[in-house]
Amino acid sequence: MTLSVARDFISFGIRCNCISPVRVHIPFVDGFLKKNYPGKEKEMYDKLSKSQPIGRMAKSEEIAYLILYLCSDEASFITGCDYPIDGGSIKLNT
């Protein structure tokens, strides 16, 4: 889909890229753990974090930095790409 959109709008000077994060530690995660694992939030948080090859969840600002780069002039030649920001999940778990 990203490549299709990139092709459709390239003549208008519009670029399209995709960011595919895995687990990102945001307030939703804390709320989910509190609701579904009362009293075991820390244990489950650690388990989810350790399931990432890098050993932790992403920080929201790490995702934001990639977005900022892709929106910048420095990335003006990039379009139609997917960027997995996943702590090594795709490459290291295969």
CNS distance restraints for C-alpha pairs under 8 A (distance, minus, plus):
assign (resid   1 and name CA) (resid   5 and name CA) 6.16 0.50 0.50
assign (resid   2 and name CA) (resid   6 and name CA) 6.06 0.50 0.50
assign (resid   2 and name CA) (resid  16 and name CA) 6.24 0.50 0.50
assign (resid   2 and name CA) (resid  17 and name CA) 6.06 0.50 0.50
assign (resid   2 and name CA) (resid  18 and name CA) 6.33 0.50 0.50
assign (resid   2 and name CA) (resid  80 and name CA) 5.53 0.50 0.50
assign (resid   2 and name CA) (resid  81 and name CA) 6.98 0.50 0.50
assign (resid   2 and name CA) (resid  82 and name CA) 7.48 0.50 0.50
assign (resid   3 and name CA) (resid   7 and name CA) 6.12 0.50 0.50
assign (resid   3 and name CA) (resid  16 and name CA) 7.51 0.50 0.50
assign (resid   3 and name CA) (resid  17 and name CA) 7.84 0.50 0.50
assign (resid   3 and name CA) (resid  79 and name CA) 7.77 0.50 0.50
assign (resid   3 and name CA) (resid  80 and name CA) 4.28 0.50 0.50
assign (resid   3 and name CA) (resid  81 and name CA) 6.86 0.50 0.50
assign (resid   4 and name CA) (resid   8 and name CA) 6.18 0.50 0.50
assign (resid   4 and name CA) (resid  80 and name CA) 7.62 0.50 0.50
assign (resid   5 and name CA) (resid   9 and name CA) 6.21 0.50 0.50
assign (resid   5 and name CA) (resid  16 and name CA) 6.45 0.50 0.50
assign (resid   5 and name CA) (resid  80 and name CA) 7.62 0.50 0.50
assign (resid   6 and name CA) (resid  10 and name CA) 5.76 0.50 0.50
assign (resid   6 and name CA) (resid  14 and name CA) 7.37 0.50 0.50
assign (resid   6 and name CA) (resid  15 and name CA) 5.69 0.50 0.50
assign (resid   6 and name CA) (resid  16 and name CA) 4.85 0.50 0.50
assign (resid   6 and name CA) (resid  17 and name CA) 7.46 0.50 0.50
assign (resid   6 and name CA) (resid  79 and name CA) 6.12 0.50 0.50
assign (resid   6 and name CA) (resid  80 and name CA) 5.07 0.50 0.50
assign (resid   7 and name CA) (resid  80 and name CA) 7.48 0.50 0.50
assign (resid   9 and name CA) (resid  13 and name CA) 6.80 0.50 0.50
assign (resid   9 and name CA) (resid  14 and name CA) 5.42 0.50 0.50
assign (resid   9 and name CA) (resid  15 and name CA) 7.00 0.50 0.50
assign (resid  10 and name CA) (resid  14 and name CA) 5.32 0.50 0.50
assign (resid  10 and name CA) (resid  15 and name CA) 6.15 0.50 0.50
assign (resid  15 and name CA) (resid  78 and name CA) 7.31 0.50 0.50
assign (resid  15 and name CA) (resid  79 and name CA) 5.09 0.50 0.50
assign (resid  15 and name CA) (resid  80 and name CA) 7.29 0.50 0.50
assign (resid  16 and name CA) (resid  79 and name CA) 5.29 0.50 0.50
assign (resid  16 and name CA) (resid  80 and name CA) 5.57 0.50 0.50
assign (resid  16 and name CA) (resid  81 and name CA) 7.58 0.50 0.50
assign (resid  17 and name CA) (resid  70 and name CA) 7.76 0.50 0.50
assign (resid  17 and name CA) (resid  78 and name CA) 7.74 0.50 0.50
assign (resid  17 and name CA) (resid  79 and name CA) 5.53 0.50 0.50
assign (resid  17 and name CA) (resid  80 and name CA) 5.16 0.50 0.50
assign (resid  17 and name CA) (resid  81 and name CA) 4.98 0.50 0.50
assign (resid  17 and name CA) (resid  82 and name CA) 5.92 0.50 0.50
assign (resid  17 and name CA) (resid  83 and name CA) 7.77 0.50 0.50
assign (resid  18 and name CA) (resid  80 and name CA) 7.66 0.50 0.50
assign (resid  18 and name CA) (resid  81 and name CA) 6.18 0.50 0.50
assign (resid  18 and name CA) (resid  82 and name CA) 4.51 0.50 0.50
assign (resid  18 and name CA) (resid  83 and name CA) 6.04 0.50 0.50
assign (resid  19 and name CA) (resid  67 and name CA) 7.86 0.50 0.50
assign (resid  19 and name CA) (resid  82 and name CA) 5.76 0.50 0.50
assign (resid  19 and name CA) (resid  83 and name CA) 4.76 0.50 0.50
assign (resid  19 and name CA) (resid  84 and name CA) 5.95 0.50 0.50
assign (resid  19 and name CA) (resid  85 and name CA) 7.00 0.50 0.50
assign (resid  20 and name CA) (resid  82 and name CA) 6.97 0.50 0.50
assign (resid  20 and name CA) (resid  83 and name CA) 5.89 0.50 0.50
assign (resid  20 and name CA) (resid  84 and name CA) 4.50 0.50 0.50
assign (resid  20 and name CA) (resid  85 and name CA) 5.92 0.50 0.50
assign (resid  20 and name CA) (resid  86 and name CA) 7.44 0.50 0.50
assign (resid  21 and name CA) (resid  63 and name CA) 7.46 0.50 0.50
assign (resid  21 and name CA) (resid  84 and name CA) 5.79 0.50 0.50
assign (resid  21 and name CA) (resid  85 and name CA) 4.68 0.50 0.50
assign (resid  21 and name CA) (resid  86 and name CA) 5.30 0.50 0.50
assign (resid  22 and name CA) (resid  58 and name CA) 7.79 0.50 0.50
assign (resid  22 and name CA) (resid  84 and name CA) 7.88 0.50 0.50
assign (resid  22 and name CA) (resid  85 and name CA) 6.76 0.50 0.50
assign (resid  22 and name CA) (resid  86 and name CA) 4.87 0.50 0.50
assign (resid  22 and name CA) (resid  87 and name CA) 7.79 0.50 0.50
assign (resid  22 and name CA) (resid  89 and name CA) 7.96 0.50 0.50
assign (resid  23 and name CA) (resid  57 and name CA) 5.36 0.50 0.50
assign (resid  23 and name CA) (resid  58 and name CA) 6.21 0.50 0.50
assign (resid  23 and name CA) (resid  86 and name CA) 7.30 0.50 0.50
assign (resid  24 and name CA) (resid  57 and name CA) 5.24 0.50 0.50
assign (resid  24 and name CA) (resid  58 and name CA) 4.48 0.50 0.50
assign (resid  24 and name CA) (resid  59 and name CA) 5.73 0.50 0.50
assign (resid  24 and name CA) (resid  60 and name CA) 6.22 0.50 0.50
assign (resid  25 and name CA) (resid  29 and name CA) 6.14 0.50 0.50
assign (resid  25 and name CA) (resid  30 and name CA) 7.89 0.50 0.50
assign (resid  25 and name CA) (resid  57 and name CA) 5.68 0.50 0.50
assign (resid  25 and name CA) (resid  58 and name CA) 6.00 0.50 0.50
assign (resid  25 and name CA) (resid  59 and name CA) 5.66 0.50 0.50
assign (resid  25 and name CA) (resid  60 and name CA) 6.75 0.50 0.50
assign (resid  26 and name CA) (resid  30 and name CA) 7.14 0.50 0.50
assign (resid  26 and name CA) (resid  59 and name CA) 7.55 0.50 0.50
assign (resid  26 and name CA) (resid  60 and name CA) 6.73 0.50 0.50
assign (resid  27 and name CA) (resid  31 and name CA) 6.28 0.50 0.50
assign (resid  28 and name CA) (resid  32 and name CA) 6.00 0.50 0.50
assign (resid  29 and name CA) (resid  33 and name CA) 6.17 0.50 0.50
assign (resid  30 and name CA) (resid  34 and name CA) 6.11 0.50 0.50
assign (resid  30 and name CA) (resid  41 and name CA) 7.67 0.50 0.50
assign (resid  31 and name CA) (resid  35 and name CA) 6.08 0.50 0.50
assign (resid  32 and name CA) (resid  36 and name CA) 5.96 0.50 0.50
assign (resid  32 and name CA) (resid  37 and name CA) 7.96 0.50 0.50
assign (resid  33 and name CA) (resid  37 and name CA) 5.21 0.50 0.50
assign (resid  33 and name CA) (resid  38 and name CA) 7.07 0.50 0.50
assign (resid  33 and name CA) (resid  40 and name CA) 7.86 0.50 0.50
assign (resid  33 and name CA) (resid  41 and name CA) 5.31 0.50 0.50
assign (resid  33 and name CA) (resid  44 and name CA) 7.14 0.50 0.50
assign (resid  33 and name CA) (resid  45 and name CA) 7.41 0.50 0.50
assign (resid  34 and name CA) (resid  38 and name CA) 5.08 0.50 0.50
assign (resid  34 and name CA) (resid  39 and name CA) 7.54 0.50 0.50
assign (resid  34 and name CA) (resid  40 and name CA) 7.96 0.50 0.50
assign (resid  34 and name CA) (resid  41 and name CA) 5.88 0.50 0.50
assign (resid  37 and name CA) (resid  41 and name CA) 5.76 0.50 0.50
assign (resid  37 and name CA) (resid  44 and name CA) 7.46 0.50 0.50
assign (resid  40 and name CA) (resid  44 and name CA) 6.14 0.50 0.50
assign (resid  41 and name CA) (resid  45 and name CA) 5.95 0.50 0.50
assign (resid  42 and name CA) (resid  46 and name CA) 6.08 0.50 0.50
assign (resid  43 and name CA) (resid  47 and name CA) 6.22 0.50 0.50
assign (resid  44 and name CA) (resid  48 and name CA) 6.11 0.50 0.50
assign (resid  45 and name CA) (resid  49 and name CA) 6.07 0.50 0.50
assign (resid  46 and name CA) (resid  50 and name CA) 6.02 0.50 0.50
assign (resid  47 and name CA) (resid  51 and name CA) 6.30 0.50 0.50
assign (resid  48 and name CA) (resid  52 and name CA) 7.22 0.50 0.50
assign (resid  48 and name CA) (resid  56 and name CA) 7.84 0.50 0.50
assign (resid  48 and name CA) (resid  57 and name CA) 7.70 0.50 0.50
assign (resid  49 and name CA) (resid  55 and name CA) 5.62 0.50 0.50
assign (resid  49 and name CA) (resid  56 and name CA) 4.17 0.50 0.50
assign (resid  49 and name CA) (resid  57 and name CA) 5.24 0.50 0.50
assign (resid  50 and name CA) (resid  54 and name CA) 7.75 0.50 0.50
assign (resid  50 and name CA) (resid  55 and name CA) 4.58 0.50 0.50
assign (resid  50 and name CA) (resid  56 and name CA) 5.94 0.50 0.50
assign (resid  51 and name CA) (resid  55 and name CA) 6.80 0.50 0.50
assign (resid  51 and name CA) (resid  56 and name CA) 7.87 0.50 0.50
assign (resid  52 and name CA) (resid  56 and name CA) 6.01 0.50 0.50
assign (resid  52 and name CA) (resid  57 and name CA) 6.94 0.50 0.50
assign (resid  52 and name CA) (resid  86 and name CA) 7.79 0.50 0.50
assign (resid  52 and name CA) (resid  87 and name CA) 6.20 0.50 0.50
assign (resid  52 and name CA) (resid  88 and name CA) 7.29 0.50 0.50
assign (resid  52 and name CA) (resid  89 and name CA) 6.26 0.50 0.50
assign (resid  53 and name CA) (resid  87 and name CA) 6.12 0.50 0.50
assign (resid  53 and name CA) (resid  88 and name CA) 5.69 0.50 0.50
assign (resid  53 and name CA) (resid  89 and name CA) 6.02 0.50 0.50
assign (resid  53 and name CA) (resid  92 and name CA) 6.83 0.50 0.50
assign (resid  53 and name CA) (resid  93 and name CA) 7.56 0.50 0.50
assign (resid  54 and name CA) (resid  87 and name CA) 5.09 0.50 0.50
assign (resid  54 and name CA) (resid  88 and name CA) 6.42 0.50 0.50
assign (resid  55 and name CA) (resid  87 and name CA) 7.95 0.50 0.50
assign (resid  56 and name CA) (resid  87 and name CA) 7.87 0.50 0.50
assign (resid  57 and name CA) (resid  87 and name CA) 7.74 0.50 0.50
assign (resid  58 and name CA) (resid  62 and name CA) 6.62 0.50 0.50
assign (resid  58 and name CA) (resid  63 and name CA) 7.58 0.50 0.50
assign (resid  58 and name CA) (resid  86 and name CA) 7.58 0.50 0.50
assign (resid  58 and name CA) (resid  87 and name CA) 7.33 0.50 0.50
assign (resid  59 and name CA) (resid  63 and name CA) 7.00 0.50 0.50
assign (resid  60 and name CA) (resid  64 and name CA) 6.27 0.50 0.50
assign (resid  61 and name CA) (resid  65 and name CA) 6.07 0.50 0.50
assign (resid  62 and name CA) (resid  66 and name CA) 6.77 0.50 0.50
assign (resid  63 and name CA) (resid  67 and name CA) 6.45 0.50 0.50
assign (resid  63 and name CA) (resid  85 and name CA) 7.35 0.50 0.50
assign (resid  64 and name CA) (resid  68 and name CA) 6.01 0.50 0.50
assign (resid  65 and name CA) (resid  69 and name CA) 6.16 0.50 0.50
assign (resid  66 and name CA) (resid  70 and name CA) 6.19 0.50 0.50
assign (resid  67 and name CA) (resid  71 and name CA) 6.19 0.50 0.50
assign (resid  68 and name CA) (resid  72 and name CA) 6.21 0.50 0.50
assign (resid  69 and name CA) (resid  74 and name CA) 7.00 0.50 0.50
assign (resid  69 and name CA) (resid  75 and name CA) 6.41 0.50 0.50
assign (resid  70 and name CA) (resid  74 and name CA) 7.73 0.50 0.50
assign (resid  70 and name CA) (resid  75 and name CA) 5.28 0.50 0.50
assign (resid  70 and name CA) (resid  76 and name CA) 7.76 0.50 0.50
assign (resid  70 and name CA) (resid  78 and name CA) 7.63 0.50 0.50
assign (resid  71 and name CA) (resid  75 and name CA) 6.85 0.50 0.50
assign (resid  71 and name CA) (resid  76 and name CA) 7.94 0.50 0.50
assign (resid  72 and name CA) (resid  76 and name CA) 6.93 0.50 0.50
assign (resid  84 and name CA) (resid  90 and name CA) 7.99 0.50 0.50
assign (resid  86 and name CA) (resid  90 and name CA) 7.25 0.50 0.50
assign (resid  88 and name CA) (resid  92 and name CA) 5.37 0.50 0.50
assign (resid  88 and name CA) (resid  93 and name CA) 7.52 0.50 0.50
assign (resid  89 and name CA) (resid  93 and name CA) 5.49 0.50 0.50
assign (resid  90 and name CA) (resid  94 and name CA) 6.63 0.50 0.50
